[in-house]
Amino acid sequence: MASKMNSLSKPDSIQSEQPVVETSTADAVVAALAANGADIVFGLPGLQSDPLFDALYRSTTGIRVIHPRHEQTCGYMALGATISTGRPHVSSVVPGPGVANSSAAMLTAEAMCAPVLTIGSQIPHADIDKGHGHLHEMRDQIGFASHVNKFARQITSPAEGPRAVNDAFAAMRSGKAGPAYIECGFDVWAKRGDVKMEPVADRIPQEIDLHQVRAAAAIALRSRHPMIVVGGGALDASGEVTRLAELLGAPVLSYRRGRGVIPTDHPLAINMPIGHRMWPKVDVVIGIGTRLFVQEKQWGLDENIRVIRIDTDPAAPGRFKEPAVSMVGDAKSYTAALVAALETDDMEKADWSNDLFEHRAWFEEKYRRLEPQKSYLEAIRRALPDDGIFVDEVTQMGFASRLAFPVYSPRTFLSAGFQDNLGWGYGTALGAQAANPGRPVLSIAGDGGFLYQVGELATAVHHKLPVVAVVFDNSMFGNVKRIQRDMFGGRHIACDLTSPDFVQLADSFGMAGFLAQSPEELEARIKAAFSSGDPALIHVPCGEVPSIWDMILMPRIRG
C-alpha cells in the first residue's frame, strides 16, 4: 500500500453547533450562505424569488446584493468574483428563462473548474414538472442545471435549506472544483419550520501519496530537458511552482488561466509559441493543474517524452495518454511535496539558457510585426498597475494578450477557458471589481462582444464599480470575416457590424467616455480613468488587424 501523509494545509475550522430554530427556508438559506463565507449575492429578483430577496434585505449577515441588468451577468459577475479571489461566490436568478439565461455563465464556470453557486427559484413545489403553464415554468429545470454544474439539488423544506447550501459549498471545493446549483419553489422559500443550522463541515486535509511523489522525483532527476506546463489549477501554487522550476532549471509554460503562476519577467517563464519551438527537445513534461490538451492533442507525444501529472480530477491524467506518474490532488500540496523530495538529492539542473535566448529573440521579432496589437497592449500594461486585474475577451487584442501581455501575479489575468464565449468579459470584470474594491480592473472587448452586455454600463454606474472598459472597434467579427475570406472565397455573411457612437453611449449612461486613436492616447485615457475612481469607457477604432493564429494553432511536431 502506498505511503501517504497529510499536507501542511489546515482544514477549515468547524463552527459551533447551533440550536434548532423556527424560521423560513429563505432565512435559513441566507444564514447558511453567510456561514460558508458568502458576502455578495449577484442576483435579479422576481416573483418566485421574492421571499429570498426579502430575507437578504432583513438579514444581519452583511451579505450585499448587487443587481445587474441581465441574468447572464448575474452568473458572470459571480464568476469574476470567484476567479479573481479564489473564493466561491453566489448568483441568484428566477426560474425558466432566468436559469436558461444564466446557463452560459454556469457552463463557463464548469469549464474553468470555478466554484460558483447559482440559486435558482421555482414555481410552486407541487406543480414542478406538471406542465401547467406557470409563469417561467421549465420542464426538468434541475436536470437542465445538472448538465452544467458539478452539484445540483432541489430544496423541499426549511430543514433542507442549510444542508443543501453546506453540501453545495463542500462539493464546489472538494476534489475537482466546479460550480453548484440549488433551487427552491416559491412556496417553499416562504415556508416556516424547525431548522437546525448545521455547522459547516471540515475540509478534508489533502493526503499525499509519497510513492507517486518519489516516482515523479526520480523521473525529474534524470531529465535533461524538463518543461513545466501550468493551468488554472496551479494558481494557488505560485511559490511552489517557481521553486520547482528553479530546482530543475525547467521553463514554465503558461497560457490563459495559468498566466501569473510564474511572473512573466522570471527567466524561466515562457509562452505558447516559445514552448512549441522547445517541445521537440523536451524529455519530461510536468503538467500542474492543466488538461495538457494543447501539448498532448495538438503538439503530440512520442516514446521519448515522459509525462508527470498533478491534477485534482482523477479522470484527467489518462484522458489522452496514461502518464508515467499521476498525482491526484491539489497543486500546492503535491508540488510542495515534489520540491521537498527533490531538495534532498544532489541534482544537476537542466540548461535551457541558449535555447531560451534563441527562442525569445525569435518570438520578439515575430511579435514586433504584430501591430497595432503590440503597442496597444504595451500601453495598457504601462497604465495598469502590476496588481491590477486584466479581463480578456474573444477579440483580436484578447488573443494577443494571452501570449504577450505581461502578468506578474496569479488571478490578475482573467480568461474564459475553453468555452471562450463572446461577451463574457465586461460582466466578469464587474464581478471582479465588486470582490476587489480598491484594485484597478480593466476589461477589453471588441465592438461585437461588448454589445452582448452593453446594458451593464448601467450596473457599473449604479453600483459605483469603477471598471475601465476598452472597446477595440473594427466594425466586424474579425475571426469570422478572416475565415470567410481565407477559406470560403471571400463570401462574407453575417460578419460586418454597425455599432453606436461608444463615447456618446457611455455618456448616456452617466459614465465618462473617451476616444483614443493611438497607443499613447489610450495610455493617457486609462490613467485618467483610474485616477477618477469612476467607471469609464474608452473607444479605440482600430480597423482590421494582423492575424495571430499562426502563434496559437501550431502544428503537431511529435508522435
C-alpha positions in Angstrom: 0.0 0.0 0.0 1.4 3.4 -0.9 2.6 5.6 2.0 0.6 8.7 2.5 0.8 11.9 4.6 -1.4 14.9 5.2 -0.3 18.1 3.6 0.5 21.1 5.7 -2.7 22.9 4.7 -5.1 23.2 7.7 -8.8 22.3 7.4 -11.4 24.9 7.8 -12.5 25.3 11.4 -15.9 23.9 12.4 -18.4 26.4 13.6 -20.1 25.6 16.9 -23.4 23.8 16.6 -26.5 26.0 16.6 -29.8 25.2 18.3 -32.9 24.3 16.4 -34.8 27.5 15.4 -38.2 28.2 13.9 -37.6 30.1 10.7 -38.3 30.2 6.9 -36.4 28.4 4.2 -35.2 31.7 2.8 -33.9 33.0 6.1 -32.2 29.6 6.8 -30.5 29.6 3.3 -29.2 33.2 3.8 -27.8 32.3 7.2 -26.1 29.2 5.7 -24.6 31.3 2.8 -23.0 33.6 5.4 -21.7 30.7 7.4 -20.0 29.4 4.3 -18.3 32.7 3.7 -20.6 34.3 1.1 -20.5 38.1 1.3 -22.2 39.1 -2.0 -25.2 37.7 -4.0 -25.3 38.8 -7.6 -28.9 38.5 -8.4 -32.1 39.6 -10.1 -35.3 39.2 -8.1 -38.7 38.1 -9.5 -42.0 36.7 -8.3 -40.6 33.2 -7.5 -37.6 34.6 -5.6 -39.2 37.5 -3.7 -39.1 35.7 -0.3 -35.4 35.0 -0.8 -34.6 38.7 -1.6 -36.8 39.8 1.3 -34.7 37.5 3.6 -31.5 39.1 2.2 -32.9 42.6 2.9 -33.7 41.6 6.5 -30.5 39.7 7.1 -27.9 41.0 9.6 -25.2 38.8 8.0 -23.7 41.7 6.0 -24.3 40.0 2.6 -24.5 42.6 -0.1 -26.9 42.2 -3.1 -25.7 43.6 -6.4 -28.3 43.5 -9.2 -27.1 43.7 -12.9 -29.4 44.1 -15.9 -29.4 40.6 -17.2 -29.4 37.1 -15.6 -26.4 36.1 -17.7 -24.5 38.8 -16.0 -25.5 37.5 -12.5 -23.5 34.4 -13.4 -20.6 36.2 -15.0 -20.3 38.6 -12.1 -20.2 35.7 -9.6 -17.6 34.0 -11.8 -15.4 37.1 -12.0 -15.6 37.5 -8.2 -14.7 33.8 -7.8 -11.8 33.6 -10.2 -10.2 36.9 -9.1 -10.2 35.9 -5.4 -10.2 32.1 -5.3 -13.3 32.1 -3.1 -16.8 30.8 -4.1 -19.4 33.4 -4.9 -23.1 33.3 -5.4 -25.7 34.4 -8.0 -29.5 34.1 -7.9 -32.0 34.1 -10.8 -35.6 33.4 -11.5 -36.7 30.0 -13.0 -37.1 29.2 -16.6 -35.7 32.0 -18.8 -33.6 33.2 -15.8 -31.9 29.9 -15.3 -31.5 29.5 -19.1 -30.0 33.0 -19.5 -27.6 32.2 -16.7 -26.5 28.9 -18.1 -23.8 30.3 -20.3 -22.0 31.5 -17.2 -22.6 28.1 -15.5 -21.1 26.4 -18.5 -18.1 28.7 -18.4 -17.6 28.1 -14.6 -17.8 24.3 -15.2 -15.2 24.5 -17.9 -13.0 26.6 -15.6 -13.4 24.4 -12.5 -14.7 27.6 -10.8 -16.8 27.2 -7.5 -19.7 29.4 -8.4 -23.1 28.8 -6.7 -26.3 29.6 -8.6 -29.5 29.8 -6.6 -32.5 29.2 -8.9 -36.1 29.7 -7.9 -39.0 27.6 -8.9 -42.8 27.6 -9.4 -44.9 26.2 -6.6 -43.3 22.9 -5.5 -46.3 20.7 -6.0 -46.6 21.8 -9.7 -43.0 21.4 -10.7 -42.7 19.4 -14.0 -46.5 19.1 -14.3 -46.7 21.3 -17.4 -49.5 23.5 -16.0 -48.1 26.6 -17.7 -47.0 28.6 -14.6 -45.0 31.8 -15.3 -41.4 30.8 -16.0 -42.1 27.1 -15.8 -39.4 24.9 -17.2 -39.5 21.1 -17.7 -36.8 19.3 -15.6 -35.1 22.5 -14.6 -32.9 20.6 -12.1 -31.9 18.2 -14.8 -31.0 21.1 -17.1 -28.8 22.6 -14.4 -27.2 19.3 -13.6 -25.6 19.2 -17.1 -23.6 22.4 -16.5 -22.9 22.1 -12.7 -21.0 19.7 -10.6 -23.7 19.6 -8.0 -27.5 20.2 -8.3 -30.2 19.9 -5.6 -33.8 20.9 -5.0 -34.8 22.2 -1.6 -38.2 20.9 -0.5 -38.4 22.0 3.2 -36.9 24.6 5.5 -34.8 22.0 7.2 -33.2 21.0 3.9 -32.1 24.6 3.1 -28.9 24.9 5.2 -27.9 21.3 4.4 -28.2 22.0 0.7 -26.1 25.1 1.0 -23.4 23.3 3.0 -23.3 20.4 0.6 -23.1 22.7 -2.4 -20.1 24.5 -0.9 -18.4 21.3 0.1 -19.0 19.8 -3.4 -17.7 23.0 -5.1 -14.4 23.0 -3.1 -13.7 19.2 -2.9 -11.6 17.3 -5.4 -12.0 18.9 -8.9 -13.6 22.2 -8.1 -16.7 23.3 -10.0 -20.0 25.1 -9.9 -23.1 24.1 -8.0 -26.8 24.8 -8.3 -29.6 24.7 -5.8 -33.3 25.6 -6.4 -36.4 26.1 -4.3 -40.1 26.6 -5.1 -41.7 29.9 -4.4 -44.0 28.5 -1.7 -41.1 26.6 -0.1 -39.0 29.8 0.2 -41.7 31.3 2.4 -42.5 28.1 4.4 -41.6 28.1 8.0 -40.4 25.2 10.2 -37.9 23.9 12.7 -34.4 24.2 11.3 -31.1 23.0 12.7 -28.3 25.3 11.5 -25.8 22.6 11.0 -22.1 23.5 11.3 -20.0 24.0 8.2 -18.1 20.7 7.7 -14.3 20.5 7.9 -12.5 20.4 4.6 -10.7 17.1 4.5 -6.9 17.5 4.6 -5.1 16.6 1.4 -3.5 13.2 1.5 -0.1 13.0 -0.3 0.8 9.7 -2.0 4.5 9.6 -1.3 5.1 6.7 -3.6 3.9 8.7 -6.5 5.9 11.7 -5.4 9.1 9.7 -5.2 8.4 8.2 -8.6 8.0 11.7 -10.1 11.1 12.9 -8.4 13.1 10.0 -9.8 12.0 10.8 -13.3 12.6 14.5 -12.9 16.1 13.9 -11.5 17.1 12.0 -14.7 15.6 14.6 -17.0 17.9 16.7 -19.2 15.3 18.9 -20.8 12.2 19.2 -18.5 9.3 21.5 -19.0 6.6 22.5 -16.6 3.1 23.4 -18.0 0.7 25.2 -15.7 -3.0 25.9 -15.9 -5.7 27.4 -13.7 -5.4 24.6 -11.2 -1.9 25.9 -10.3 -3.0 29.5 -9.4 -2.6 28.9 -5.6 0.8 27.2 -6.1 2.8 30.0 -7.5 5.6 29.8 -5.0 5.9 26.1 -5.2 5.9 26.0 -9.0 8.5 28.7 -9.1 10.7 26.8 -6.7 10.3 23.6 -8.6 11.2 25.3 -11.8 14.3 26.8 -10.3 15.4 23.4 -8.8 15.1 21.7 -12.2 16.1 24.6 -14.4 12.8 23.9 -16.2 11.0 26.5 -18.3 7.4 27.1 -17.2 4.8 27.4 -19.9 1.5 29.2 -19.1 -1.4 30.2 -21.2 -4.7 31.9 -20.4 -5.8 30.6 -17.0 -2.3 29.7 -15.9 -0.9 33.2 -16.6 0.7 34.7 -13.5 1.5 31.5 -11.8 5.1 32.4 -12.6 5.8 36.1 -13.3 6.3 37.0 -17.0 9.6 38.5 -16.2 11.0 35.4 -14.5 13.9 34.0 -16.5 12.1 30.6 -16.8 8.7 31.9 -17.9 7.7 31.1 -21.5 4.6 31.4 -23.6 3.0 29.0 -26.1 4.9 29.8 -29.3 8.3 29.5 -27.4 7.1 26.3 -25.8 6.1 24.9 -29.2 9.6 25.5 -30.5 11.2 23.9 -27.5 8.8 20.9 -27.5 10.9 18.6 -29.7 13.7 18.5 -27.1 11.5 18.0 -24.0 12.1 14.7 -22.3 9.9 15.2 -19.3 6.8 17.4 -19.0 5.2 18.1 -15.7 1.6 19.3 -16.1 0.3 21.1 -13.0 -3.4 22.0 -12.8 -3.8 21.8 -16.6 -5.5 19.4 -19.0 -2.4 19.4 -21.2 -4.8 19.4 -24.1 -2.6 21.5 -26.5 0.6 19.7 -25.7 -0.9 16.1 -25.9 -3.5 16.5 -28.6 -2.0 19.2 -30.8 1.7 19.2 -30.4 2.0 15.5 -29.9 3.8 13.0 -27.7 6.2 10.2 -28.6 8.1 7.4 -26.7 10.9 9.9 -25.8 8.8 12.1 -23.6 7.6 11.2 -20.1 4.5 12.8 -18.6 4.0 13.7 -14.9 0.6 15.0 -13.9 -0.7 16.8 -10.9 -4.4 17.3 -11.1 -7.4 17.3 -8.8 -9.5 15.4 -11.4 -8.7 11.7 -11.2 -10.0 11.3 -14.8 -7.8 14.0 -16.2 -4.3 12.4 -16.3 -5.2 9.5 -18.5 -7.8 11.2 -20.7 -5.4 11.4 -23.7 -2.5 9.1 -22.7 -1.6 7.4 -19.5 1.1 9.4 -17.8 4.3 7.9 -16.3 3.2 9.3 -12.9 -0.2 10.7 -11.8 -0.6 12.6 -8.5 -4.3 13.3 -7.9 -4.7 16.2 -5.5 -4.3 19.9 -5.2 -1.4 21.6 -7.0 0.0 23.4 -4.0 0.3 20.3 -1.7 1.7 18.0 -4.4 4.1 20.5 -5.9 5.4 21.3 -2.4 5.9 17.5 -1.7 7.8 17.1 -5.1 10.0 20.1 -4.2 10.8 18.6 -0.8 11.7 15.2 -2.4 14.0 16.9 -4.9 15.7 19.1 -2.4 17.0 16.0 -0.6 19.0 14.9 -3.7 22.1 16.3 -5.4 20.9 17.1 -8.9 22.2 18.8 -12.0 20.0 21.5 -13.3 18.8 21.4 -16.9 20.4 24.1 -19.0 18.0 25.6 -21.5 19.7 29.0 -21.4 20.9 29.0 -25.1 17.5 27.7 -26.3 15.6 30.3 -24.3 17.7 33.1 -25.6 17.3 32.0 -29.2 13.6 31.3 -28.9 12.8 34.6 -27.1 14.6 36.5 -29.8 12.6 34.7 -32.4 9.3 35.5 -30.7 10.2 39.1 -30.1 10.9 39.6 -33.8 7.7 37.8 -34.8 5.6 39.7 -32.2 7.2 43.0 -33.2 5.4 42.9 -36.5 2.0 42.3 -34.9 0.8 45.8 -34.9 -1.2 47.6 -33.6 -1.8 44.8 -31.0 1.7 45.0 -29.6 1.7 48.7 -29.0 -1.9 48.9 -27.6 -1.2 46.0 -25.1 2.0 47.7 -24.0 0.1 50.9 -23.4 -2.4 49.1 -21.3 0.3 47.4 -19.3 2.0 50.7 -18.6 -1.3 52.2 -17.4 -2.5 49.2 -15.3 -0.7 48.7 -12.0 1.1 45.4 -11.6 -1.6 44.2 -9.2 -4.4 45.4 -11.4 -6.8 42.9 -12.9 -7.0 42.5 -16.7 -10.0 40.7 -18.2 -9.7 39.4 -21.7 -12.3 38.8 -24.4 -12.9 36.9 -27.6 -11.3 39.7 -29.7 -8.2 40.2 -31.6 -6.5 42.2 -28.8 -7.6 39.4 -26.4 -6.0 36.7 -28.4 -2.7 38.6 -28.5 -2.9 39.3 -24.7 -3.0 35.6 -24.0 0.5 35.3 -25.4 2.3 38.5 -24.7 0.5 40.7 -22.1 2.9 40.7 -19.1 1.3 39.2 -16.0 3.1 39.4 -12.6 0.9 37.5 -10.1 -1.9 34.9 -10.0 -5.6 35.9 -10.6 -4.7 39.2 -12.3 -5.3 37.9 -15.8 -8.8 36.5 -16.3 -9.6 34.5 -19.4 -12.7 32.4 -20.2 -11.1 29.0 -20.6 -12.1 26.6 -23.4 -15.7 27.8 -23.7 -14.3 31.1 -24.9 -17.7 32.7 -25.0 -18.1 36.0 -26.7 -19.4 38.7 -24.4 -18.2 37.2 -21.1 -15.7 39.9 -20.3 -17.4 43.1 -19.0 -19.8 41.3 -16.6 -16.9 39.2 -15.3 -14.8 42.4 -14.8 -17.7 44.0 -12.8 -17.8 41.0 -10.5 -14.0 41.1 -10.1 -14.3 44.8 -9.2 -17.1 44.1 -6.7 -15.0 41.5 -4.9 -11.8 43.5 -5.1 -12.7 47.1 -4.1 -9.8 49.5 -4.4 -8.0 47.5 -7.1 -7.9 48.7 -10.7 -9.8 46.4 -13.0 -9.7 46.8 -16.8 -11.8 44.9 -19.3 -11.1 44.8 -23.1 -13.6 43.8 -25.7 -14.3 44.1 -29.4 -17.3 46.1 -30.7 -19.1 42.8 -31.3 -18.6 41.2 -27.9 -19.1 44.4 -25.9 -22.7 44.8 -27.2 -23.6 41.4 -25.6 -23.6 43.1 -22.2 -23.8 46.8 -23.1 -26.7 47.2 -20.6 -24.3 46.6 -17.8 -22.9 50.1 -18.2 -25.9 50.9 -16.0 -24.8 48.4 -13.5 -21.3 49.9 -13.2 -22.8 53.4 -12.7 -25.5 52.3 -10.3 -23.2 50.2 -8.1 -20.2 52.5 -8.5 -18.0 49.8 -9.9 -15.0 51.7 -11.5 -14.1 49.2 -14.2 -12.4 50.7 -17.2 -13.8 49.2 -20.4 -11.6 49.4 -23.5 -13.6 48.7 -26.7 -11.5 48.0 -29.8 -13.7 48.7 -32.8 -13.1 47.1 -36.2 -16.7 47.0 -37.3 -16.7 43.3 -37.8 -16.5 39.9 -36.2 -12.8 39.7 -37.1 -12.2 36.0 -36.9 -15.3 35.2 -38.8 -14.6 37.6 -41.6 -10.9 36.4 -41.9 -12.0 32.7 -42.1 -14.6 33.5 -44.8 -12.0 35.4 -46.8 -9.3 32.7 -46.5 -11.3 29.5 -46.6 -14.6 30.4 -48.3 -13.6 32.5 -51.2 -14.4 35.8 -49.6 -18.1 35.0 -49.4 -18.8 37.3 -46.4 -22.0 36.7 -44.5 -23.2 37.9 -41.0 -19.8 39.3 -40.1 -20.0 43.1 -40.7 -21.2 45.2 -37.8 -22.9 48.6 -37.2 -22.1 50.0 -33.8 -23.1 53.1 -31.8 -21.0 56.1 -31.0 -19.4 54.5 -28.0 -18.4 57.8 -26.4 -22.0 59.1 -26.6 -23.2 55.7 -25.4 -21.2 55.9 -22.3 -22.3 59.5 -21.7 -26.0 58.4 -22.0 -25.4 56.0 -19.1 -23.8 58.8 -17.0 -20.3 57.4 -17.5 -17.2 59.1 -18.8 -16.5 58.2 -22.4 -13.2 58.7 -24.2 -11.8 58.3 -27.7 -8.3 57.0 -28.1 -6.8 56.9 -31.6 -3.3 55.8 -30.7 -1.5 53.7 -28.0 -0.2 56.9 -26.4 -3.7 58.3 -26.2 -5.0 55.0 -24.8 -2.4 55.0 -22.0 -3.3 58.6 -21.1 -7.1 57.9 -21.1 -6.7 54.7 -18.9 -4.6 56.6 -16.4 -7.1 59.4 -16.3 -10.0 57.0 -15.8 -8.3 55.1 -13.0 -7.5 58.5 -11.3 -11.1 59.5 -11.4 -12.3 56.5 -9.4 -15.3 56.1 -11.6 -16.3 53.7 -14.3 -15.3 54.7 -17.8 -15.4 53.5 -21.4 -12.6 54.1 -23.9 -13.4 53.7 -27.6 -10.4 52.6 -29.8 -11.1 52.5 -33.6 -8.6 50.0 -34.9 -9.7 48.6 -38.2 -8.7 45.1 -39.3 -5.5 43.9 -37.6 -3.0 41.1 -38.5 -3.8 37.5 -37.5 -2.1 36.0 -34.5 -3.4 32.5 -35.1 -0.2 31.1 -36.5 1.2 31.5 -33.0 -1.8 29.9 -31.3 -2.8 27.0 -33.6 0.6 25.4 -34.1 1.2 22.1 -35.9 1.9 18.6 -34.5 5.7 18.1 -34.1 5.9 14.9 -32.2 4.3 11.5 -32.5 
